[in-house]
Amino acid sequence: MTTRGIRGATQISEDSPDAILDATRELLSAILDANPALDTEDIASIFFTVTHDLNAAHPALAARQLGWVDVPLLCAQEIPVPNSMPRVVRVLIHWNTDRPQKEINHVYLGRAAALRPDLQIPARPSLNGHKKETVVIT
């Protein structure tokens, strides 16, 4: 079995616990939707990073709130690179799977889709019914 990485990112509306946790839960749910074979039993670990302007909550708490209690989690703050996108949560999920890399789908939500300008951005409905830009890399 191989360990594959699933990448994702989302931009947070404000530095508040609710905004960070809501957006992170949405991102993790979108990653599960984009990778239907992903079972939390097969997750080796998850690494979350936040830009330097987010410190109101640990995004890993969102994974715990989704019931991922046995998954090792780690949070870190990114270096403050000039002119980088503000208020971004990134995730790297280490998935133990036999699937080839080309079958792994990475997810970038909302404005964070601009972090992958090389991708075409389809629209998808968000949880509140409005259209939301999403990048799913296949």
N, CA, C and O atoms as CSV, one atom per row, in Angstrom:
chain,resi,resn,atom,element,x,y,z
A,1,MET,N,N,0.848,-1.176,0.000
A,1,MET,CA,C,0.000,0.000,0.000
A,1,MET,C,C,0.893,1.239,0.000
A,1,MET,O,O,1.959,1.254,0.614
A,2,THR,N,N,0.443,2.258,-0.689
A,2,THR,CA,C,1.160,3.518,-0.820
A,2,THR,C,C,0.439,4.599,-0.024
A,2,THR,O,O,-0.774,4.521,0.171
A,3,THR,N,N,1.164,5.591,0.430
A,3,THR,CA,C,0.544,6.757,1.035
A,3,THR,C,C,0.525,7.871,-0.001
A,3,THR,O,O,1.567,8.274,-0.518
A,4,ARG,N,N,-0.663,8.360,-0.295
A,4,ARG,CA,C,-0.852,9.455,-1.256
A,4,ARG,C,C,-1.272,10.713,-0.510
A,4,ARG,O,O,-1.874,10.645,0.562
A,5,GLY,N,N,-0.949,11.854,-1.091
A,5,GLY,CA,C,-1.351,13.123,-0.508
A,5,GLY,C,C,-2.558,13.682,-1.219
A,5,GLY,O,O,-2.630,13.672,-2.448
A,6,ILE,N,N,-3.508,14.172,-0.443
A,6,ILE,CA,C,-4.650,14.915,-0.983
A,6,ILE,C,C,-4.502,16.340,-0.485
A,6,ILE,O,O,-4.426,16.583,0.719
A,7,ARG,N,N,-4.462,17.288,-1.424
A,7,ARG,CA,C,-4.297,18.700,-1.073
A,7,ARG,C,C,-5.628,19.430,-1.141
A,7,ARG,O,O,-6.519,19.053,-1.903
A,8,GLY,N,N,-5.750,20.465,-0.347
A,8,GLY,CA,C,-6.932,21.313,-0.393
A,8,GLY,C,C,-6.649,22.640,0.267
A,8,GLY,O,O,-5.709,22.775,1.050
A,9,ALA,N,N,-7.482,23.630,-0.058
A,9,ALA,CA,C,-7.348,24.954,0.557
A,9,ALA,C,C,-8.669,25.693,0.457
A,9,ALA,O,O,-9.490,25.435,-0.423
A,10,THR,N,N,-8.846,26.612,1.382
A,10,THR,CA,C,-10.006,27.493,1.364
A,10,THR,C,C,-9.615,28.822,1.988
A,10,THR,O,O,-8.749,28.876,2.862
A,11,GLN,N,N,-10.252,29.889,1.538
A,11,GLN,CA,C,-10.010,31.193,2.145
A,11,GLN,C,C,-11.103,31.448,3.172
A,11,GLN,O,O,-12.279,31.187,2.916
A,12,ILE,N,N,-10.713,31.954,4.325
A,12,ILE,CA,C,-11.618,32.180,5.435
A,12,ILE,C,C,-12.104,33.626,5.392
A,12,ILE,O,O,-11.329,34.538,5.105
A,13,SER,N,N,-13.381,33.831,5.677
A,13,SER,CA,C,-13.959,35.175,5.592
A,13,SER,C,C,-13.425,36.129,6.652
A,13,SER,O,O,-13.280,37.325,6.402
A,14,GLU,N,N,-13.129,35.591,7.849
A,14,GLU,CA,C,-12.626,36.424,8.945
A,14,GLU,C,C,-11.899,35.530,9.940
A,14,GLU,O,O,-12.083,34.313,9.947
A,15,ASP,N,N,-11.086,36.136,10.765
A,15,ASP,CA,C,-10.345,35.384,11.769
A,15,ASP,C,C,-11.204,35.212,13.017
A,15,ASP,O,O,-11.015,35.902,14.020
A,16,SER,N,N,-12.143,34.285,12.936
A,16,SER,CA,C,-12.977,33.948,14.086
A,16,SER,C,C,-13.079,32.429,14.166
A,16,SER,O,O,-12.967,31.748,13.146
A,17,PRO,N,N,-13.288,31.894,15.359
A,17,PRO,CA,C,-13.401,30.436,15.466
A,17,PRO,C,C,-14.485,29.858,14.570
A,17,PRO,O,O,-14.254,28.851,13.900
A,18,ASP,N,N,-15.668,30.475,14.544
A,18,ASP,CA,C,-16.754,29.949,13.705
A,18,ASP,C,C,-16.379,29.947,12.232
A,18,ASP,O,O,-16.622,28.962,11.535
A,19,ALA,N,N,-15.794,31.030,11.750
A,19,ALA,CA,C,-15.434,31.119,10.323
A,19,ALA,C,C,-14.381,30.075,9.972
A,19,ALA,O,O,-14.481,29.424,8.932
A,20,ILE,N,N,-13.380,29.908,10.821
A,20,ILE,CA,C,-12.313,28.936,10.541
A,20,ILE,C,C,-12.863,27.515,10.555
A,20,ILE,O,O,-12.590,26.732,9.645
A,21,LEU,N,N,-13.633,27.184,11.578
A,21,LEU,CA,C,-14.130,25.814,11.710
A,21,LEU,C,C,-15.188,25.480,10.666
A,21,LEU,O,O,-15.183,24.377,10.120
A,22,ASP,N,N,-16.093,26.409,10.379
A,22,ASP,CA,C,-17.112,26.166,9.347
A,22,ASP,C,C,-16.462,25.931,7.988
A,22,ASP,O,O,-16.806,24.978,7.289
A,23,ALA,N,N,-15.529,26.794,7.617
A,23,ALA,CA,C,-14.883,26.673,6.305
A,23,ALA,C,C,-14.015,25.418,6.217
A,23,ALA,O,O,-13.940,24.788,5.162
A,24,THR,N,N,-13.368,25.057,7.308
A,24,THR,CA,C,-12.529,23.849,7.300
A,24,THR,C,C,-13.394,22.597,7.206
A,24,THR,O,O,-13.045,21.658,6.491
A,25,ARG,N,N,-14.518,22.574,7.922
A,25,ARG,CA,C,-15.436,21.425,7.794
A,25,ARG,C,C,-15.956,21.313,6.360
A,25,ARG,O,O,-16.061,20.213,5.819
A,26,GLU,N,N,-16.281,22.453,5.749
A,26,GLU,CA,C,-16.742,22.441,4.357
A,26,GLU,C,C,-15.652,21.898,3.427
A,26,GLU,O,O,-15.942,21.118,2.519
A,27,LEU,N,N,-14.406,22.308,3.651
A,27,LEU,CA,C,-13.296,21.831,2.833
A,27,LEU,C,C,-13.109,20.325,3.000
A,27,LEU,O,O,-12.978,19.607,2.008
A,28,LEU,N,N,-13.096,19.842,4.227
A,28,LEU,CA,C,-12.912,18.406,4.458
A,28,LEU,C,C,-14.061,17.600,3.863
A,28,LEU,O,O,-13.840,16.522,3.310
A,29,SER,N,N,-15.281,18.110,3.970
A,29,SER,CA,C,-16.434,17.426,3.363
A,29,SER,C,C,-16.320,17.393,1.849
A,29,SER,O,O,-16.657,16.387,1.225
A,30,ALA,N,N,-15.846,18.484,1.249
A,30,ALA,CA,C,-15.667,18.524,-0.207
A,30,ALA,C,C,-14.588,17.541,-0.650
A,30,ALA,O,O,-14.707,16.923,-1.708
A,31,ILE,N,N,-13.544,17.396,0.148
A,31,ILE,CA,C,-12.491,16.425,-0.177
A,31,ILE,C,C,-13.056,15.006,-0.117
A,31,ILE,O,O,-12.746,14.180,-0.976
A,32,LEU,N,N,-13.883,14.719,0.888
A,32,LEU,CA,C,-14.530,13.403,0.969
A,32,LEU,C,C,-15.439,13.169,-0.234
A,32,LEU,O,O,-15.450,12.076,-0.801
A,33,ASP,N,N,-16.205,14.193,-0.628
A,33,ASP,CA,C,-17.084,14.074,-1.797
A,33,ASP,C,C,-16.287,13.811,-3.069
A,33,ASP,O,O,-16.713,13.027,-3.917
A,34,ALA,N,N,-15.128,14.465,-3.207
A,34,ALA,CA,C,-14.311,14.334,-4.415
A,34,ALA,C,C,-13.526,13.028,-4.442
A,34,ALA,O,O,-13.037,12.614,-5.494
A,35,ASN,N,N,-13.406,12.385,-3.297
A,35,ASN,CA,C,-12.656,11.124,-3.171
A,35,ASN,C,C,-13.532,10.111,-2.442
A,35,ASN,O,O,-13.277,9.801,-1.278
A,36,PRO,N,N,-14.571,9.587,-3.115
A,36,PRO,CA,C,-15.549,8.735,-2.421
A,36,PRO,C,C,-14.964,7.467,-1.807
A,36,PRO,O,O,-15.566,6.901,-0.895
A,37,ALA,N,N,-13.821,7.011,-2.277
A,37,ALA,CA,C,-13.206,5.805,-1.707
A,37,ALA,C,C,-12.442,6.104,-0.420
A,37,ALA,O,O,-12.007,5.179,0.266
A,38,LEU,N,N,-12.275,7.363,-0.090
A,38,LEU,CA,C,-11.525,7.741,1.114
A,38,LEU,C,C,-12.310,7.363,2.361
A,38,LEU,O,O,-13.440,7.810,2.558
A,39,ASP,N,N,-11.706,6.546,3.188
A,39,ASP,CA,C,-12.275,6.128,4.461
A,39,ASP,C,C,-11.342,6.658,5.544
A,39,ASP,O,O,-10.125,6.508,5.438
A,40,THR,N,N,-11.893,7.270,6.573
A,40,THR,CA,C,-11.040,7.846,7.607
A,40,THR,C,C,-10.150,6.797,8.273
A,40,THR,O,O,-9.115,7.142,8.843
A,41,GLU,N,N,-10.533,5.535,8.209
A,41,GLU,CA,C,-9.688,4.460,8.741
A,41,GLU,C,C,-8.365,4.349,7.979
A,41,GLU,O,O,-7.384,3.817,8.498
A,42,ASP,N,N,-8.348,4.857,6.743
A,42,ASP,CA,C,-7.160,4.764,5.898
A,42,ASP,C,C,-6.335,6.047,5.888
A,42,ASP,O,O,-5.370,6.149,5.131
A,43,ILE,N,N,-6.697,7.021,6.709
A,43,ILE,CA,C,-5.936,8.266,6.781
A,43,ILE,C,C,-4.791,8.080,7.767
A,43,ILE,O,O,-5.010,7.799,8.946
A,44,ALA,N,N,-3.564,8.240,7.269
A,44,ALA,CA,C,-2.383,8.105,8.132
A,44,ALA,C,C,-2.240,9.318,9.038
A,44,ALA,O,O,-1.936,9.181,10.223
A,45,SER,N,N,-2.460,10.519,8.476
A,45,SER,CA,C,-2.385,11.751,9.259
A,45,SER,C,C,-2.875,12.901,8.388
A,45,SER,O,O,-3.023,12.769,7.173
A,46,ILE,N,N,-3.121,14.028,9.040
A,46,ILE,CA,C,-3.542,15.245,8.338
A,46,ILE,C,C,-2.725,16.407,8.871
A,46,ILE,O,O,-2.575,16.580,10.081
A,47,PHE,N,N,-2.199,17.199,7.947
A,47,PHE,CA,C,-1.405,18.372,8.281
A,47,PHE,C,C,-2.141,19.610,7.793
A,47,PHE,O,O,-2.379,19.761,6.595
A,48,PHE,N,N,-2.501,20.489,8.709
A,48,PHE,CA,C,-3.175,21.748,8.400
A,48,PHE,C,C,-2.175,22.878,8.540
A,48,PHE,O,O,-1.340,22.870,9.445
A,49,THR,N,N,-2.260,23.857,7.636
A,49,THR,CA,C,-1.517,25.097,7.828
A,49,THR,C,C,-2.484,26.266,7.675
A,49,THR,O,O,-3.502,26.174,6.988
A,50,VAL,N,N,-2.137,27.361,8.333
A,50,VAL,CA,C,-2.911,28.597,8.222
A,50,VAL,C,C,-1.948,29.729,7.910
A,50,VAL,O,O,-0.784,29.699,8.309
A,51,THR,N,N,-2.440,30.716,7.201
A,51,THR,CA,C,-1.624,31.895,6.962
A,51,THR,C,C,-1.438,32.632,8.292
A,51,THR,O,O,-2.178,32.408,9.250
A,52,HIS,N,N,-0.447,33.507,8.329
A,52,HIS,CA,C,-0.055,34.168,9.582
A,52,HIS,C,C,-1.150,35.030,10.197
A,52,HIS,O,O,-1.057,35.408,11.365
A,53,ASP,N,N,-2.203,35.351,9.412
A,53,ASP,CA,C,-3.268,36.223,9.900
A,53,ASP,C,C,-4.457,35.450,10.483
A,53,ASP,O,O,-5.491,36.045,10.785
A,54,LEU,N,N,-4.317,34.152,10.640
A,54,LEU,CA,C,-5.369,33.339,11.264
A,54,LEU,C,C,-4.831,32.721,12.554
A,54,LEU,O,O,-3.841,31.989,12.535
A,55,ASN,N,N,-5.488,33.022,13.668
A,55,ASN,CA,C,-5.066,32.422,14.933
A,55,ASN,C,C,-6.212,32.249,15.923
A,55,ASN,O,O,-5.965,32.006,17.104
A,56,ALA,N,N,-7.454,32.369,15.475
A,56,ALA,CA,C,-8.605,32.284,16.372
A,56,ALA,C,C,-8.990,30.851,16.724
A,56,ALA,O,O,-9.671,30.623,17.724
A,57,ALA,N,N,-8.560,29.878,15.911
A,57,ALA,CA,C,-8.893,28.470,16.175
A,57,ALA,C,C,-7.942,27.571,15.400
A,57,ALA,O,O,-7.383,27.969,14.378
A,58,HIS,N,N,-7.768,26.360,15.900
A,58,HIS,CA,C,-7.002,25.350,15.173
A,58,HIS,C,C,-7.935,24.679,14.168
A,58,HIS,O,O,-8.977,24.160,14.569
A,59,PRO,N,N,-7.600,24.672,12.880
A,59,PRO,CA,C,-8.482,24.010,11.908
A,59,PRO,C,C,-8.622,22.514,12.155
A,59,PRO,O,O,-9.606,21.913,11.722
A,60,ALA,N,N,-7.672,21.905,12.833
A,60,ALA,CA,C,-7.773,20.475,13.140
A,60,ALA,C,C,-9.008,20.169,13.986
A,60,ALA,O,O,-9.533,19.057,13.924
A,61,LEU,N,N,-9.472,21.125,14.764
A,61,LEU,CA,C,-10.677,20.917,15.562
A,61,LEU,C,C,-11.867,20.575,14.664
A,61,LEU,O,O,-12.747,19.818,15.073
A,62,ALA,N,N,-11.907,21.119,13.453
A,62,ALA,CA,C,-12.997,20.810,12.519
A,62,ALA,C,C,-13.014,19.325,12.173
A,62,ALA,O,O,-14.082,18.726,12.048
A,63,ALA,N,N,-11.841,18.736,12.019
A,63,ALA,CA,C,-11.772,17.293,11.747
A,63,ALA,C,C,-12.301,16.502,12.939
A,63,ALA,O,O,-13.018,15.518,12.761
A,64,ARG,N,N,-11.956,16.921,14.135
A,64,ARG,CA,C,-12.472,16.257,15.337
A,64,ARG,C,C,-13.992,16.382,15.394
A,64,ARG,O,O,-14.684,15.428,15.750
A,65,GLN,N,N,-14.509,17.556,15.043
A,65,GLN,CA,C,-15.956,17.775,15.054
A,65,GLN,C,C,-16.673,16.894,14.033
A,65,GLN,O,O,-17.845,16.564,14.211
A,66,LEU,N,N,-15.970,16.514,12.964
A,66,LEU,CA,C,-16.541,15.599,11.969
A,66,LEU,C,C,-16.439,14.141,12.409
A,66,LEU,O,O,-16.894,13.247,11.697
A,67,GLY,N,N,-15.850,13.898,13.568
A,67,GLY,CA,C,-15.749,12.548,14.093
A,67,GLY,C,C,-14.437,11.851,13.799
A,67,GLY,O,O,-14.318,10.648,14.036
A,68,TRP,N,N,-13.458,12.562,13.295
A,68,TRP,CA,C,-12.163,11.967,12.967
A,68,TRP,C,C,-11.290,11.961,14.225
A,68,TRP,O,O,-10.278,12.659,14.284
A,69,VAL,N,N,-11.679,11.181,15.218
A,69,VAL,CA,C,-11.024,11.220,16.520
A,69,VAL,C,C,-9.745,10.390,16.586
A,69,VAL,O,O,-8.896,10.650,17.439
A,70,ASP,N,N,-9.583,9.406,15.717
A,70,ASP,CA,C,-8.395,8.550,15.761
A,70,ASP,C,C,-7.318,8.947,14.750
A,70,ASP,O,O,-6.283,8.287,14.657
A,71,VAL,N,N,-7.553,10.008,14.000
A,71,VAL,CA,C,-6.604,10.447,12.981
A,71,VAL,C,C,-5.587,11.394,13.612
A,71,VAL,O,O,-5.986,12.368,14.251
A,72,PRO,N,N,-4.286,11.142,13.454
A,72,PRO,CA,C,-3.286,12.093,13.945
A,72,PRO,C,C,-3.364,13.406,13.151
A,72,PRO,O,O,-3.364,13.397,11.920
A,73,LEU,N,N,-3.429,14.521,13.867
A,73,LEU,CA,C,-3.583,15.838,13.246
A,73,LEU,C,C,-2.469,16.766,13.714
A,73,LEU,O,O,-1.965,16.646,14.831
A,74,LEU,N,N,-2.101,17.687,12.844
A,74,LEU,CA,C,-1.098,18.687,13.189
A,74,LEU,C,C,-1.462,20.004,12.525
A,74,LEU,O,O,-1.881,20.025,11.368
A,75,CYS,N,N,-1.305,21.093,13.248
A,75,CYS,CA,C,-1.529,22.436,12.706
A,75,CYS,C,C,-0.227,23.221,12.776
A,75,CYS,O,O,0.569,23.051,13.700
A,76,ALA,N,N,-0.025,24.081,11.785
A,76,ALA,CA,C,1.150,24.946,11.765
A,76,ALA,C,C,0.779,26.268,11.096
A,76,ALA,O,O,-0.171,26.349,10.318
A,77,GLN,N,N,1.546,27.287,11.420
A,77,GLN,CA,C,1.353,28.589,10.789
A,77,GLN,C,C,2.404,28.771,9.701
A,77,GLN,O,O,3.581,28.471,9.898
A,78,GLU,N,N,1.957,29.266,8.550
A,78,GLU,CA,C,2.852,29.469,7.409
A,78,GLU,C,C,3.690,30.723,7.587
A,78,GLU,O,O,3.368,31.592,8.397
A,79,ILE,N,N,4.766,30.806,6.823
A,79,ILE,CA,C,5.586,32.011,6.851
A,79,ILE,C,C,4.824,33.144,6.167
A,79,ILE,O,O,4.085,32.894,5.214
A,80,PRO,N,N,4.988,34.380,6.632
A,80,PRO,CA,C,4.250,35.511,6.057
A,80,PRO,C,C,4.899,36.007,4.758
A,80,PRO,O,O,5.675,36.963,4.774
A,81,VAL,N,N,4.585,35.371,3.663
A,81,VAL,CA,C,5.144,35.748,2.371
A,81,VAL,C,C,4.442,37.023,1.875
A,81,VAL,O,O,3.213,37.077,1.854
A,82,PRO,N,N,5.205,38.041,1.479
A,82,PRO,CA,C,4.583,39.277,0.992
A,82,PRO,C,C,3.651,39.008,-0.188
A,82,PRO,O,O,3.961,38.213,-1.075
A,83,ASN,N,N,2.508,39.684,-0.178
A,83,ASN,CA,C,1.509,39.627,-1.244
A,83,ASN,C,C,0.847,38.264,-1.417
A,83,ASN,O,O,0.238,38.001,-2.454
A,84,SER,N,N,0.958,37.399,-0.419
A,84,SER,CA,C,0.268,36.114,-0.517
A,84,SER,C,C,-1.200,36.290,-0.149
A,84,SER,O,O,-1.578,37.272,0.490
A,85,MET,N,N,-2.021,35.325,-0.561
A,85,MET,CA,C,-3.447,35.384,-0.288
A,85,MET,C,C,-3.671,35.353,1.232
A,85,MET,O,O,-3.098,34.513,1.926
A,86,PRO,N,N,-4.500,36.267,1.745
A,86,PRO,CA,C,-4.749,36.287,3.191
A,86,PRO,C,C,-5.775,35.242,3.622
A,86,PRO,O,O,-6.560,34.749,2.812
A,87,ARG,N,N,-5.752,34.918,4.898
A,87,ARG,CA,C,-6.750,34.082,5.575
A,87,ARG,C,C,-7.016,32.758,4.851
A,87,ARG,O,O,-8.150,32.465,4.473
A,88,VAL,N,N,-5.966,31.970,4.666
A,88,VAL,CA,C,-6.090,30.693,3.964
A,88,VAL,C,C,-5.771,29.540,4.914
A,88,VAL,O,O,-4.790,29.574,5.657
A,89,VAL,N,N,-6.627,28.522,4.869
A,89,VAL,CA,C,-6.361,27.245,5.523
A,89,VAL,C,C,-6.028,26.250,4.420
A,89,VAL,O,O,-6.775,26.102,3.453
A,90,ARG,N,N,-4.900,25.572,4.580
A,90,ARG,CA,C,-4.500,24.515,3.652
A,90,ARG,C,C,-4.481,23.200,4.394
A,90,ARG,O,O,-4.274,23.156,5.607
A,91,VAL,N,N,-4.699,22.128,3.652
A,91,VAL,CA,C,-4.684,20.807,4.264
A,91,VAL,C,C,-3.923,19.845,3.356
A,91,VAL,O,O,-3.987,19.931,2.129
A,92,LEU,N,N,-3.213,18.941,3.989
A,92,LEU,CA,C,-2.555,17.837,3.293
A,92,LEU,C,C,-2.941,16.568,4.045
A,92,LEU,O,O,-2.524,16.348,5.182
A,93,ILE,N,N,-3.747,15.740,3.386
A,93,ILE,CA,C,-4.199,14.478,3.967
A,93,ILE,C,C,-3.303,13.371,3.437
A,93,ILE,O,O,-3.132,13.234,2.226
A,94,HIS,N,N,-2.732,12.581,4.334
A,94,HIS,CA,C,-1.901,11.439,3.958
A,94,HIS,C,C,-2.797,10.196,3.974
A,94,HIS,O,O,-3.199,9.719,5.035
A,95,TRP,N,N,-3.101,9.681,2.773
A,95,TRP,CA,C,-4.075,8.601,2.593
A,95,TRP,C,C,-3.356,7.314,2.218
A,95,TRP,O,O,-2.648,7.265,1.212
A,96,ASN,N,N,-3.534,6.275,3.020
A,96,ASN,CA,C,-3.005,4.949,2.693
A,96,ASN,C,C,-3.966,4.288,1.710
A,96,ASN,O,O,-5.091,3.934,2.064
A,97,THR,N,N,-3.508,4.128,0.476
A,97,THR,CA,C,-4.392,3.627,-0.572
A,97,THR,C,C,-3.593,2.923,-1.661
A,97,THR,O,O,-2.400,3.172,-1.834
A,98,ASP,N,N,-4.255,2.060,-2.377
A,98,ASP,CA,C,-3.656,1.422,-3.546
A,98,ASP,C,C,-3.995,2.178,-4.825
A,98,ASP,O,O,-3.544,1.800,-5.906
A,99,ARG,N,N,-4.780,3.235,-4.714
A,99,ARG,CA,C,-5.177,4.011,-5.897
A,99,ARG,C,C,-3.963,4.741,-6.483
A,99,ARG,O,O,-3.091,5.201,-5.745
A,100,PRO,N,N,-3.917,4.841,-7.819
A,100,PRO,CA,C,-2.818,5.591,-8.438
A,100,PRO,C,C,-2.995,7.097,-8.219
A,100,PRO,O,O,-4.102,7.570,-7.963
A,101,GLN,N,N,-1.899,7.833,-8.323
A,101,GLN,CA,C,-1.921,9.283,-8.105
A,101,GLN,C,C,-2.963,9.984,-8.970
A,101,GLN,O,O,-3.595,10.941,-8.523
A,102,LYS,N,N,-3.148,9.518,-10.198
A,102,LYS,CA,C,-4.087,10.180,-11.115
A,102,LYS,C,C,-5.538,10.069,-10.649
A,102,LYS,O,O,-6.398,10.795,-11.149
A,103,GLU,N,N,-5.828,9.176,-9.701
A,103,GLU,CA,C,-7.183,9.032,-9.176
A,103,GLU,C,C,-7.412,9.828,-7.891
A,103,GLU,O,O,-8.495,9.768,-7.308
A,104,ILE,N,N,-6.407,10.564,-7.454
A,104,ILE,CA,C,-6.530,11.388,-6.250
A,104,ILE,C,C,-7.055,12.759,-6.667
A,104,ILE,O,O,-6.509,13.383,-7.577
A,105,ASN,N,N,-8.108,13.228,-6.009
A,105,ASN,CA,C,-8.716,14.514,-6.341
A,105,ASN,C,C,-8.446,15.527,-5.238
A,105,ASN,O,O,-8.818,15.319,-4.083
A,106,HIS,N,N,-7.797,16.620,-5.604
A,106,HIS,CA,C,-7.466,17.714,-4.696
A,106,HIS,C,C,-8.561,18.771,-4.825
A,106,HIS,O,O,-9.154,18.914,-5.894
A,107,VAL,N,N,-8.834,19.509,-3.758
A,107,VAL,CA,C,-9.970,20.437,-3.749
A,107,VAL,C,C,-9.534,21.809,-3.241
A,107,VAL,O,O,-8.923,21.929,-2.180
A,108,TYR,N,N,-9.859,22.836,-4.015
A,108,TYR,CA,C,-9.613,24.229,-3.625
A,108,TYR,C,C,-10.940,24.965,-3.723
A,108,TYR,O,O,-11.539,25.024,-4.796
A,109,LEU,N,N,-11.402,25.527,-2.612
A,109,LEU,CA,C,-12.713,26.161,-2.561
A,109,LEU,C,C,-12.630,27.678,-2.664
A,109,LEU,O,O,-11.656,28.297,-2.236
A,110,GLY,N,N,-13.673,28.257,-3.240
A,110,GLY,CA,C,-13.816,29.705,-3.285
A,110,GLY,C,C,-12.628,30.401,-3.899
A,110,GLY,O,O,-12.087,29.958,-4.912
A,111,ARG,N,N,-12.226,31.497,-3.279
A,111,ARG,CA,C,-11.102,32.283,-3.808
A,111,ARG,C,C,-9.780,31.536,-3.751
A,111,ARG,O,O,-8.845,31.887,-4.472
A,112,ALA,N,N,-9.683,30.513,-2.908
A,112,ALA,CA,C,-8.462,29.717,-2.840
A,112,ALA,C,C,-8.216,28.965,-4.143
A,112,ALA,O,O,-7.112,28.472,-4.373
A,113,ALA,N,N,-9.233,28.873,-4.998
A,113,ALA,CA,C,-9.046,28.264,-6.319
A,113,ALA,C,C,-7.989,29.016,-7.115
A,113,ALA,O,O,-7.358,28.443,-8.003
A,114,ALA,N,N,-7.789,30.300,-6.805
A,114,ALA,CA,C,-6.767,31.094,-7.495
A,114,ALA,C,C,-5.356,30.611,-7.162
A,114,ALA,O,O,-4.402,30.966,-7.855
A,115,LEU,N,N,-5.217,29.809,-6.112
A,115,LEU,CA,C,-3.908,29.247,-5.787
A,115,LEU,C,C,-3.484,28.226,-6.828
A,115,LEU,O,O,-2.309,27.869,-6.910
A,116,ARG,N,N,-4.435,27.754,-7.622
A,116,ARG,CA,C,-4.160,26.805,-8.705
A,116,ARG,C,C,-4.699,27.380,-10.017
A,116,ARG,O,O,-5.649,26.835,-10.579
A,117,PRO,N,N,-4.108,28.470,-10.514
A,117,PRO,CA,C,-4.618,29.117,-11.725
A,117,PRO,C,C,-4.475,28.242,-12.967
A,117,PRO,O,O,-5.067,28.540,-14.004
A,118,ASP,N,N,-3.707,27.179,-12.871
A,118,ASP,CA,C,-3.530,26.277,-14.006
A,118,ASP,C,C,-4.741,25.368,-14.215
A,118,ASP,O,O,-4.782,24.597,-15.173
A,119,LEU,N,N,-5.710,25.458,-13.334
A,119,LEU,CA,C,-6.874,24.572,-13.420
A,119,LEU,C,C,-8.107,25.319,-13.886
A,119,LEU,O,O,-8.259,26.515,-13.640
A,120,GLN,N,N,-8.976,24.602,-14.557
A,120,GLN,CA,C,-10.271,25.159,-14.919
A,120,GLN,C,C,-11.160,25.089,-13.691
A,120,GLN,O,O,-11.122,24.097,-12.963
A,121,ILE,N,N,-11.953,26.110,-13.445
A,121,ILE,CA,C,-12.730,26.192,-12.222
A,121,ILE,C,C,-14.217,25.974,-12.521
A,121,ILE,O,O,-14.869,26.869,-13.059
A,122,PRO,N,N,-14.764,24.798,-12.182
A,122,PRO,CA,C,-16.204,24.602,-12.324
A,122,PRO,C,C,-16.940,25.206,-11.134
A,122,PRO,O,O,-16.363,25.334,-10.054
A,123,ALA,N,N,-18.194,25.576,-11.312
A,123,ALA,CA,C,-18.992,26.097,-10.204
A,123,ALA,C,C,-19.725,24.943,-9.546
A,123,ALA,O,O,-20.144,23.995,-10.211
A,124,ARG,N,N,-19.874,25.033,-8.240
A,124,ARG,CA,C,-20.649,24.041,-7.509
A,124,ARG,C,C,-21.465,24.761,-6.463
A,124,ARG,O,O,-21.045,25.813,-5.980
A,125,PRO,N,N,-22.629,24.226,-6.094
A,125,PRO,CA,C,-23.409,24.898,-5.050
A,125,PRO,C,C,-22.731,24.760,-3.697
A,125,PRO,O,O,-22.160,23.715,-3.388
A,126,SER,N,N,-22.792,25.798,-2.901
A,126,SER,CA,C,-22.234,25.731,-1.559
A,126,SER,C,C,-23.307,25.203,-0.611
A,126,SER,O,O,-24.418,24.883,-1.034
A,127,LEU,N,N,-22.971,25.118,0.651
A,127,LEU,CA,C,-23.924,24.604,1.630
A,127,LEU,C,C,-25.156,25.493,1.763
A,127,LEU,O,O,-26.231,25.005,2.111
A,128,ASN,N,N,-25.015,26.797,1.490
A,128,ASN,CA,C,-26.159,27.692,1.631
A,128,ASN,C,C,-26.891,27.939,0.319
A,128,ASN,O,O,-27.743,28.826,0.252
A,129,GLY,N,N,-26.579,27.173,-0.729
A,129,GLY,CA,C,-27.310,27.254,-1.984
A,129,GLY,C,C,-26.743,28.206,-3.013
A,129,GLY,O,O,-27.176,28.183,-4.165
A,130,HIS,N,N,-25.781,29.047,-2.638
A,130,HIS,CA,C,-25.158,29.953,-3.593
A,130,HIS,C,C,-24.078,29.211,-4.360
A,130,HIS,O,O,-23.517,28.233,-3.865
A,131,LYS,N,N,-23.787,29.673,-5.569
A,131,LYS,CA,C,-22.717,29.068,-6.346
A,131,LYS,C,C,-21.392,29.388,-5.688
A,131,LYS,O,O,-21.182,30.498,-5.199
A,132,LYS,N,N,-20.499,28.410,-5.677
A,132,LYS,CA,C,-19.189,28.578,-5.064
A,132,LYS,C,C,-18.167,28.017,-6.018
A,132,LYS,O,O,-18.345,26.923,-6.555
A,133,GLU,N,N,-17.096,28.757,-6.234
A,133,GLU,CA,C,-16.050,28.247,-7.109
A,133,GLU,C,C,-15.298,27.136,-6.394
A,133,GLU,O,O,-14.954,27.247,-5.217
A,134,THR,N,N,-15.055,26.073,-7.128
A,134,THR,CA,C,-14.321,24.940,-6.584
A,134,THR,C,C,-13.404,24.411,-7.653
A,134,THR,O,O,-13.773,24.319,-8.824
A,135,VAL,N,N,-12.211,24.067,-7.243
A,135,VAL,CA,C,-11.298,23.388,-8.140
A,135,VAL,C,C,-11.145,21.974,-7.627
A,135,VAL,O,O,-10.794,21.766,-6.466
A,136,VAL,N,N,-11.401,21.014,-8.468
A,136,VAL,CA,C,-11.119,19.624,-8.143
A,136,VAL,C,C,-10.095,19.158,-9.151
A,136,VAL,O,O,-10.374,19.103,-10.349
A,137,ILE,N,N,-8.914,18.824,-8.674
A,137,ILE,CA,C,-7.837,18.377,-9.558
A,137,ILE,C,C,-7.945,16.871,-9.682
A,137,ILE,O,O,-7.916,16.146,-8.687
A,138,THR,N,N,-8.067,16.417,-10.897
A,138,THR,CA,C,-8.135,14.968,-11.109
A,138,THR,C,C,-6.933,14.478,-11.864
A,138,THR,O,O,-6.819,13.282,-12.134
